[in-house]
Amino acid sequence: MKIYGKIIKVFPKERIIKIQELTQIRYLYMSRKVFKDFGPYFFFKPYIFANISLEKKKYGIIYANEVVFFNKVVLSTKHERKVYYNLATIKKGVRNLLLNTKNKMFFDLEYSLPPYYQTMTHMAEIVQYGIVVENEDGDIIFEDSALIRPKRKYSLNNRTLKFIGKKREDFDHASSYKDFYRLIQWCIAQYDVKIIAWGRNDILALESSFEINRFDILDVRNRYINLMQVIKNYYNYKVDLGLFSTYQEFSGCEIEEQRHDALEDALVAREIYRIFKNKVLAEE
């Protein structure tokens, strides 16, 4: 159910707001995450547009509807009008991003884990990459994956090897970090790609790897698209999404086992992007 009203009182401890609709007073309850995200706006007593549950429940001594998601939060006074949040604007921005992104590099990394018995500070090193470059027509124009020899020998500990399903001897003929670095350089120069990864960890590991291996920092942050965050923003999700669970939800296909293989993960991210883009464009 959609509602519209002005906040007239906030109950922070209970995570409840009291709003004045056109003809009635209503109380709205929020989960901890929703209240954390939107609570700072409530201090200014803005107008809210929200989707709420039909059924009222008792929270302490207050009967309230639960907020499913906010559509808009707007401050409107005689002196100013300020839009704190607008889901429609976010969706329009996502649509424009999808339409204007040309060459895309779907990117995934596997990196070292701390050993089972940690005796020193752990620095995650890249041990495998998966890259799939796609042109604006959706065709794969480049694909590559390889193991990478880490700088520190103890990065290939038993925990890391078990996680990625490899043996130590598999790294005897692995690529050097220098080769990997030059490949990223080449993809950027050759295709002017946007780098699409699932979550923040891979781009943070990539940036950290420049420092660990003492290479010049590449301009990857300005090319980076966090696909998980884009989907979260579009659908107003408040929790992080799993790569394979999102693929299964979007595609209706089940993946029996996740192998922690960088190329497979990059290809799954590409498929999620394709399905998501089709969904977004179909809504117009």
C-alpha positions as CSV (number, residue, x, y, z in Angstrom):
1,M,0.0,0.0,0.0
2,K,1.3,3.4,-0.9
3,I,1.0,6.3,1.5
4,Y,2.0,10.0,1.7
5,G,2.3,12.2,4.8
6,K,4.4,14.5,6.9
7,I,6.5,13.3,9.8
8,I,5.3,14.9,13.0
9,K,7.1,12.8,15.6
10,V,10.0,10.3,15.8
11,F,10.4,7.5,18.2
12,P,14.1,6.5,17.7
13,K,14.2,3.7,20.3
14,E,11.2,2.0,18.8
15,R,12.3,2.9,15.2
16,I,8.8,4.3,14.6
17,I,7.6,7.6,13.0
18,K,4.3,9.3,13.4
19,I,3.0,10.9,10.2
20,Q,0.1,13.1,9.3
21,E,-1.8,12.0,6.2
22,L,-4.6,14.0,4.6
23,T,-7.3,12.5,6.8
24,Q,-5.6,10.5,9.5
25,I,-2.6,9.9,11.8
26,R,-0.5,6.8,11.1
27,Y,2.5,5.2,12.7
28,L,5.2,3.5,10.7
29,Y,7.7,1.0,11.9
30,M,11.1,0.3,10.3
31,S,13.7,-2.4,10.4
32,R,17.1,-1.4,12.0
33,K,18.7,-1.1,8.6
34,V,16.0,1.1,7.1
35,F,15.9,3.4,10.1
36,K,19.7,3.7,10.1
37,D,19.6,4.7,6.4
38,F,16.7,7.2,6.6
39,G,16.7,8.2,10.2
40,P,19.0,11.2,9.8
41,Y,16.3,12.8,7.4
42,F,13.5,12.5,10.0
43,F,15.0,15.1,12.3
44,F,13.9,17.8,9.8
45,K,10.2,16.4,9.7
46,P,10.0,15.9,5.9
47,Y,7.2,14.6,3.8
48,I,7.5,10.9,3.0
49,F,6.2,8.7,0.2
50,A,6.4,5.1,1.0
51,N,5.1,1.6,0.4
52,I,3.9,-0.1,3.6
53,S,2.5,-3.3,4.8
54,L,-1.3,-3.6,4.9
55,E,-1.4,-5.2,8.3
56,K,-0.7,-3.3,11.5
57,K,1.4,-5.0,14.2
58,K,2.0,-4.1,17.8
59,Y,5.5,-2.7,18.5
60,G,5.7,-2.0,22.3
61,I,2.6,-0.1,23.0
62,I,2.2,1.3,19.4
63,Y,0.3,-0.4,16.5
64,A,2.1,0.5,13.3
65,N,2.4,-0.5,9.6
66,E,5.9,-1.6,8.6
67,V,7.7,0.4,5.9
68,V,8.5,-1.9,2.9
69,F,10.5,0.8,1.1
70,F,10.6,4.6,0.7
71,N,9.8,6.1,-2.7
72,K,10.6,9.7,-1.8
73,V,11.7,11.8,1.2
74,V,11.2,15.6,0.7
75,L,11.6,18.6,2.9
76,S,9.1,21.4,1.9
77,T,8.8,24.7,3.8
78,K,8.1,28.3,2.9
79,H,11.9,28.9,2.6
80,E,13.2,25.8,0.9
81,R,12.5,22.5,-0.9
82,K,15.0,19.7,-0.7
83,V,14.8,16.2,-2.0
84,Y,16.6,13.9,0.3
85,Y,15.7,10.7,-1.5
86,N,13.9,9.9,-4.8
87,L,13.7,6.3,-6.0
88,A,12.5,7.3,-9.4
89,T,15.6,9.5,-9.9
90,I,17.8,6.6,-8.9
91,K,16.1,4.3,-11.4
92,K,16.4,6.9,-14.1
93,G,20.1,7.2,-13.4
94,V,20.6,3.4,-13.5
95,R,18.8,3.2,-16.8
96,N,21.0,5.9,-18.3
97,L,24.1,4.1,-16.9
98,L,23.1,0.9,-18.6
99,L,22.3,2.7,-21.9
100,N,25.5,4.7,-22.0
101,T,28.0,2.0,-20.9
102,K,29.8,0.8,-24.1
103,N,32.7,-1.6,-23.8
104,K,32.5,-3.5,-20.5
105,M,35.1,-5.6,-18.7
106,F,33.5,-8.1,-16.4
107,F,36.1,-8.7,-13.8
108,D,36.7,-11.1,-10.9
109,L,39.6,-12.0,-8.7
110,E,40.5,-14.7,-6.3
111,Y,42.9,-13.7,-3.6
112,S,44.9,-15.2,-0.8
113,L,43.3,-15.9,2.6
114,P,44.9,-15.7,6.1
115,P,46.4,-19.1,7.1
116,Y,44.5,-21.3,9.5
117,Y,47.0,-20.4,12.2
118,Q,47.9,-16.7,11.6
119,T,51.2,-15.6,13.0
120,M,51.6,-12.3,11.1
121,T,49.6,-9.5,9.5
122,H,47.9,-10.8,6.4
123,M,47.9,-8.9,3.1
124,A,45.6,-10.3,0.5
125,E,47.3,-11.0,-2.8
126,I,45.7,-11.7,-6.1
127,V,46.1,-15.4,-7.1
128,Q,43.7,-15.7,-10.0
129,Y,41.9,-13.4,-12.4
130,G,39.0,-13.7,-14.8
131,I,38.3,-11.1,-17.5
132,V,35.5,-11.0,-20.0
133,V,35.4,-7.9,-22.3
134,E,32.1,-7.2,-24.1
135,N,31.4,-4.6,-26.8
136,E,28.3,-2.4,-26.8
137,D,26.4,-4.9,-28.9
138,G,26.9,-7.5,-26.2
139,D,29.4,-9.6,-28.0
140,I,32.5,-11.0,-26.2
141,I,35.6,-9.6,-27.9
142,F,38.2,-10.8,-25.3
143,E,38.3,-13.4,-22.6
144,D,41.2,-14.5,-20.4
145,S,41.9,-16.2,-17.1
146,A,45.0,-17.3,-15.3
147,L,46.6,-18.0,-12.0
148,I,49.0,-15.4,-10.7
149,R,52.1,-16.0,-8.6
150,P,51.8,-14.0,-5.4
151,K,54.8,-12.0,-4.2
152,R,54.8,-13.7,-0.8
153,K,55.2,-17.4,-0.8
154,Y,53.1,-17.8,2.4
155,S,50.1,-16.4,0.4
156,L,49.8,-19.8,-1.1
157,N,48.9,-21.4,2.2
158,N,46.7,-24.5,2.6
159,R,43.5,-22.4,3.3
160,T,43.9,-20.4,0.1
161,L,44.7,-23.5,-2.0
162,K,41.7,-25.3,-0.6
163,F,39.4,-22.4,-1.2
164,I,40.3,-22.0,-4.9
165,G,40.6,-25.8,-5.4
166,K,44.3,-25.7,-6.5
167,K,47.5,-27.4,-5.6
168,R,50.8,-25.6,-5.0
169,E,52.3,-27.1,-8.2
170,D,49.5,-25.5,-10.2
171,F,51.3,-22.2,-9.7
172,D,54.6,-23.5,-11.1
173,H,53.7,-21.9,-14.5
174,A,51.4,-19.2,-13.3
175,S,51.5,-15.7,-14.7
176,S,53.5,-13.0,-13.1
177,Y,51.9,-10.0,-11.5
178,K,53.7,-7.9,-14.1
179,D,51.9,-9.8,-16.9
180,F,48.5,-9.3,-15.2
181,Y,49.2,-5.6,-14.7
182,R,50.1,-5.1,-18.4
183,L,46.9,-7.0,-19.3
184,I,44.8,-4.5,-17.3
185,Q,46.7,-1.6,-19.0
186,W,46.0,-3.1,-22.4
187,C,42.3,-3.6,-21.8
188,I,41.9,0.0,-20.7
189,A,44.0,1.4,-23.7
190,Q,42.6,-1.0,-26.3
191,Y,38.9,-0.9,-25.4
192,D,38.4,2.0,-23.0
193,V,36.4,-0.3,-20.8
194,K,34.2,0.2,-17.8
195,I,35.2,-2.3,-15.2
196,I,32.3,-4.2,-13.8
197,A,32.7,-6.3,-10.7
198,W,30.4,-7.7,-8.0
199,G,30.8,-5.7,-4.8
200,R,33.8,-3.6,-3.7
201,N,36.3,-6.3,-2.7
202,D,37.8,-6.9,-6.1
203,I,38.5,-3.3,-6.9
204,L,40.0,-2.7,-3.5
205,A,42.2,-5.8,-3.9
206,L,43.3,-4.6,-7.4
207,E,44.2,-1.1,-6.0
208,S,46.0,-2.7,-3.1
209,S,48.0,-4.9,-5.5
210,F,49.6,-1.9,-7.1
211,E,51.1,-0.9,-3.8
212,I,52.1,-4.4,-2.8
213,N,53.9,-5.0,-6.1
214,R,55.2,-1.4,-6.4
215,F,53.6,-0.6,-9.7
216,D,52.1,2.7,-10.8
217,I,48.5,3.2,-9.8
218,L,46.1,2.6,-12.7
219,D,43.0,4.7,-13.1
220,V,40.6,1.9,-12.3
221,R,38.4,3.6,-9.7
222,N,36.8,6.1,-12.2
223,R,36.0,3.2,-14.5
224,Y,34.5,0.9,-11.9
225,I,30.9,-0.1,-11.7
226,N,29.8,-2.1,-8.6
227,L,27.1,-4.2,-10.2
228,M,25.7,-5.4,-6.9
229,Q,25.3,-1.9,-5.6
230,V,23.6,-0.8,-8.8
231,I,21.0,-3.6,-8.4
232,K,20.6,-2.8,-4.7
233,N,19.9,0.9,-5.4
234,Y,17.5,0.1,-8.2
235,Y,15.4,-2.3,-6.2
236,N,15.9,-0.5,-2.9
237,Y,17.4,-3.6,-1.3
238,K,19.1,-3.0,2.1
239,V,21.2,-6.1,2.4
240,D,24.2,-7.3,0.2
241,L,23.4,-9.7,-2.5
242,G,25.2,-12.9,-3.4
243,L,26.5,-13.4,-6.9
244,F,25.1,-16.9,-7.5
245,S,21.9,-16.4,-5.5
246,T,21.2,-13.3,-7.6
247,Y,21.9,-15.2,-10.8
248,Q,19.5,-18.0,-9.7
249,E,16.8,-15.5,-8.8
250,F,17.1,-13.5,-12.1
251,S,17.6,-16.5,-14.4
252,G,15.5,-19.2,-12.7
253,C,18.4,-21.6,-13.3
254,E,20.2,-23.3,-10.4
255,I,23.9,-23.6,-10.0
256,E,24.7,-26.8,-8.1
257,E,28.2,-25.8,-6.9
258,Q,30.2,-22.6,-6.6
259,R,33.8,-23.4,-7.5
260,H,35.5,-20.1,-6.6
261,D,36.8,-19.8,-10.2
262,A,37.4,-16.2,-11.3
263,L,36.4,-16.7,-15.0
264,E,33.2,-18.5,-14.1
265,D,32.3,-15.7,-11.7
266,A,33.1,-13.0,-14.3
267,L,30.8,-14.8,-16.8
268,V,28.0,-15.1,-14.2
269,A,28.3,-11.3,-13.5
270,R,28.0,-10.7,-17.2
271,E,24.8,-12.8,-17.4
272,I,23.3,-11.0,-14.4
273,Y,24.1,-7.7,-16.1
274,R,22.4,-8.8,-19.3
275,I,19.3,-10.0,-17.5
276,F,19.1,-6.9,-15.3
277,K,19.5,-4.5,-18.2
278,N,16.7,-6.3,-20.1
279,K,14.5,-6.0,-17.0
280,V,15.2,-2.3,-16.5
281,L,14.6,-1.4,-20.2
282,A,11.4,-3.4,-20.3
283,E,10.0,-1.3,-17.5
284,E,10.0,1.9,-19.6
